[in-house]
Amino acid sequence: MQDLDIEAVLAELGGNIEGVARQLTRKRRTYSLNELESLRQTLLSNAGTIEAIIRIQKHDMGESLAEIT
């Protein structure tokens, strides 16, 4: 997992979140339930990816600390 390019993943997540923001800031007053569910799923998926990155970084930090001590 150390080969994971976290910056690239975060850049993709940023793009996904910007896409959701663009959808929600259109001058429409109503959204279908399907549209809202799709946006919700995108955000939930992004949150899961961010949580995975945090776990990986914590694991990597733990390995680094073990090497020092």
N, C-alpha and C positions, 0 to 999 in steps of 0.2 A: 504493500500500500504506500510505501514511501515514494514510489514513482508517480503518485497522483500529483497532477499539476493544480494545486489548490487555487492559484491565481486565475487559471483558465476556468475552473469550475465556478468560482465566485463571479467572474465576468459574465458567464452564461446565466447564472442566477439573477444577476443584476438586470440583464436583458429581459429575462422572464418577468421579473417584477415590474419593470418599466412598461412591458406590454400590458400587464394587468392594469396598471395605473392609467395608461392611455385608453383602455377600454372603459374604465370607470369615469373618466373625465370628459368623454364625448358629451355633446349637448343633448343627449337623450334623457328622457325622464323616466323611462321604464326599461326593465331588462327581463327577459324571460327567465323562468326558473332554470332552464338548461344552461343559459349563458352564465348566470350567477354560480351555478354548480361547477361549471367548467373553470371559472376564475378561482373558486374556492379550492378546487382540486389542484390547480397550478400552484397556489400559495402553500397548500399543505405539503405538496411534493418538495417544494423549495425549502420549507422548514425542515423536513426530514433530511434533506441533503446537507443543510447547514449543521444539524445535530450530528450527522455522521462525520463531518469535517472536524467538529469540536472534539468528538471522541478520538479520532485519529491523532489530532494534535496533542491531546492530553496523554495518549498512549506514548507518542513519540517523546514528549517531555519527560514522562516517567522513565523511559529507556535512557534518555540523556542524563537524568539525575542519577540513575543507577550506575552509569559509567563513571561519573564523577566521584561517587562515594566508594 
